Amino acid sequence: MGNFPEIVTFRITSRCNEDCKYCLAPKNIKELGLEDLIRIFKLLHNEGTKAVVLTGGEPSIREDFGEIIREIKKSNLRIFLDTNGSFFFKYKKLIDENVEVLGLPLDFSNRSYRNSGSIDSILKILEYYKNKEKRPIVRIGTVVTKDNCKELKKIGELLKNYSIDIWKIYEFLPQNINAINNKDSLQIPIQAFKKLAEEIKKEFSDFFKVVVSKRSDRDKAYFFINSDGVVFMPLDNLNLCEEKIIGNIFDNNIVEKWELFISKENYFRNIKDTFIV
């Protein structure tokens, strides 16, 4: 077995307390128990992985989320967390002590695709970290759609009030049930996305790092582990994006199979843009 990639993304659950129109995650995927997760964390560390990105669904919805964080730390892996923020204050101490990069969504300046209290939850988290000396790298993610494309500058002005390190602006990606079903009502042309994103980058780059993430930048750019242990790769033909199954995390040749599909240029660019200030 060859060395695993430096950063892997682990979708530890497909469950979520939200149902976003642009959600990329599948539904009702089996979840491995903590014992199998520990085996995976040890395997990743032993095979050269440095950091795990925890995502979902909503990763902190798992009842054993605290144990998962502690076991990853025991395996000497860095922890990056992508969360909708709903359960942040339940795990505030754990996140403060263990998470190095915290990814949060913000799609509007005064409302959300999520529940009515979602933007309040995000702003409370940002307020909590405002001017705090010791904190994770804070990355805000905004998916650009027909609904919010005229709101990007308002979002940027809002973010200027907080301690933000990275604002990542994503082109909408039709992948899995919700995003595919809502493609026509959400997707804007690529040239319109590029124009908007570059305007935002020019206006706000003096305040925080602004990253523009086109669909083509994310194609073949990840080592994704599903909650059932299946390893997959997002493959985008610029019409729809499919999750290409590579194998299982415990397959002896999983890295070799992954290397048949990966775009190393996209993979390393994504790491640099998403996790490094």
C-alpha positions, 0 to 999 in steps of 0.5 A: 500500500502506498502512502495515503494523501496528506489530507483526507475528507471523511464524511462521518455521517450522511445525517443532518438537521438541515435540508439545504437546496444545494446540498451535495451529500447523499442520504441514508448511508450506513455509519461505521461504529466507533471501533471501525472509525478508530481502525481507520484513524490509525490506518491513516496515520500509519500510512502518512496522512496528516489531517482529517477533514470531518464533514457530513451531513452534519458531523457533530450530529453523531452521538459519539462526536466527542469520542471521535474527536478525541480518538482522531487526536490520539491518532496524532492527526490534525482535525479540520471541521466543516459544520453548519454550526448548530451544535457548536456550543455543545462542543465548544471546549472540544472544538477550541482544544482540538480543531485547527480549521473551522469551516462554516457556511454563510449564504446570505447576509440576513437569512439562510437556506437552512432553518430560520435560526441558522444565520444567528448560530453562525454569527454567534460563533463568529462573535465568540471568536471575534478578536480571540487570541487563540482560535482555529483558522476560520473559513467561511464558505458561500455557494453562489446561486441565483438566489444570493448572487446579488448579495455577495458584497453584503456578505463580505461587508458583514464578514469584515466585522469578524475575525475571518481568515478565509472566505471561499466562494464556491460555484454551485455543483449539481451533485446528489439528490438536493443539488441535482433536483434544484439545479435549474433554479440555483445554477448561474452561468460560469462566466457570470460566476467568474465575474462576480467572484473576481469582483469580490476578490478584488474588493475584500482581499485586503481583509481576509483571504478570498478563494474562488472555487470553480467546479473545474477546480474541485474535479478529481480533487479529493480523497473522500471517505464515506460514512460506510468506509467507501472511498470515492472521487468526485468526477465532474463532466460540467453537466452533473458531478458523480461520486466515482467509487474507488473501493474501500478504505481497508483495500490493500490497493486503495491508494493505487486505485485513487491515483488512477483518477486524482488530479494532483494539481487540483488536489494540492491547490485545494489544500493550499486554498482551503486550509492555509492562510 
